[in-house]
């Protein structure tokens, strides 16, 4: 009897612990109090987050819905971008596929997201290869966040994004003097070397640790560099168009996603509650059944039989009720799955217009941008009228002329 009471107490204690929720601390976003010099502003590219969902369906968690994660990967990136823009501490901030020449590139992966908890891994690396940030961010919300009436739709996990923004600012402030200017120079030369490797590859050097430094700077009036800068302006326009694609997706998704997240949180909590109740009822039912059978076996007297029969019947009923609740919980799981299916991956490639020219790029955003960068080389060669070999010959002539002047 004492052992049975102890078991029940432990089960109730476990249920109580499982129901505990942790509300997030309020994180104040650090915003610029004065205008920052242009030379100190760093442009930031935020790549859509990884979904954290294995490609092999057999390895996928049944509680994670790939179509929802695809939407969240873009949604969260735009949220972080908007948070950084509100600080006033950065140059241009855009959501775009990752590129090595980004002055500061932020990438990451969703570890957990169910409306109740959000866990993401984030890494920020500048163009020189210096790591600014590498950490896991976690936030858990009480259900009351979704139930409370709101005058305006807000982001329940905004504290998490404020935390990331503050950490990035702290990382920038901790950079050694002149490091920001170096990052800007490396960023431009990495773009130039990717676009015209024959002309600019020897201007930078990458060591064994992956750190890139400037070996020498091109002349200010370098005609090839002038063309590269003109092409980079077009690249910036395309990234801006891609960013607007993500922004449009965010705006279209914001209301239905917040509703979905609220419903999902309700479903997840109801699902867990039913599982706990079902496990408790089945556990007590099985104990009662065993206890009743034990009484009948140990003492064959009439009194024990009178006591054992209700225990057995009650135990069987309790266990059956538990299985019924398990079936009910599967209905909730189905509701979550149906909500997940309601999201369509409606972020297909779009026609992009840049300075009167129309480009139709196929595939996802990452494939689009990769095709665009290949197209940039063709545009560059067409505008300069120089092939890679001709660019190298021109560069050698210029370097010889500079050496003779010196």
C-alpha positions, 0 to 999 in steps of 0.5 A: 500500500505504501509503495502504491502511494509512493508511485502515485505521488511520483507520477503526480510530481512528474506531471506537475514538473512537466507542466512548469513553464518559464516566462522569458526575461524582458530584453531591452534592444540597444538602439543608437542614440546618435548618428553613426559615421558611415565608415563605422557601419557594417552591411549585414546579410542574413541567410534564411535559416536551416530547417533542422529537418533531415532530408530522409523522411525516415529520420524526421521527427514526427512532431516536426513538419517540414513545410512549416519549418521552410516557412519559419526559416525565412520568417525568422530571418526577416524578423532578425533583419527588422530587429537589426534595422531598428537598432540604427547600428548597421548599414544595409541589412538584407535577407539573401542567400549566403555569399562569401563577400558579405561584410557580415554574414549571419547564418543559423539553424532552427533546433526547436520551434513549436509555439511554446519554445524556440531554439536556434543556433546562430553564427556570424562571420565577417568577410575576413573570416573572423567569427563574431558570434556562435551560440544557441538562443533559447526562449520558452513562453507561457500559453498566456502570451497567446491568450492575452488580447493584443491591440497590435500583432507582435512577435512573442519571441521578440526578446530572443531577437533583441538578445541576438541584436545586442550580442552582435552589437557587442561583438562589433564594439569589441573589434580592434581599431580599424577592423571594420574598415578592413572588413569593408575592403576585404568584402569588396576585394572578395567580390572583385576576385570572384567576379574577375579572378584573373585581375584581383585574386592576387590582391587578397590572401587566405591563410590555413585558418580561413582568415582573409587579408588584403595583400595590396589595394588597387589604384583608386582610378583603376578602370577594372575596379570601376567596372567591378563596382558598377556590377556590384551595384547591380548585384546589390539591386538583385539582393534588394529584390530578393530581400523584398521577396522575403519581406513580401512573404513575411507580410503575407505569412505574419497573420496566419503564422501567428494564428497557426503558432497559437493553435499549435501551442494549444494543441501541443499543450493539450497533447502533452496533458492528454499523454500525461493523463493517459499514462497516469490512468493506465499506470494506476489501472495496471497497478489496481489490476495487479493488486486485485489479482494478487489479493485473489491469489494470496487469499482465496477467502470470500472477503478478499474476493469481494475486494479483488473483483472491484479492483480488477474491474476498476483497473481494467476500466482505468487502463481502458480509459487511458487508451481512449485518451491516447486515441484522443491525443492522436486526434490532436496530433492529427490536428497539428499535422493538418495545420502544418499542411496548410502551409504551402511553400509559396516562395517560388522564384520570381522574375527580377527586373534590374535597371530595365533588364528582366531576368528569369531565374529558376529554382529556389532563392539560393539557386537563383542567386547562384545563377545570378552570380554566374550571369554577373560574370557574363555581364561584366565581360560584356561591359568591359569587352575583356576576357579573363586572359585579357584582364590578366594582361591588362593588369600586368601592364598596369602593375608594370607601369606602377612599378616603373613610376615607383 
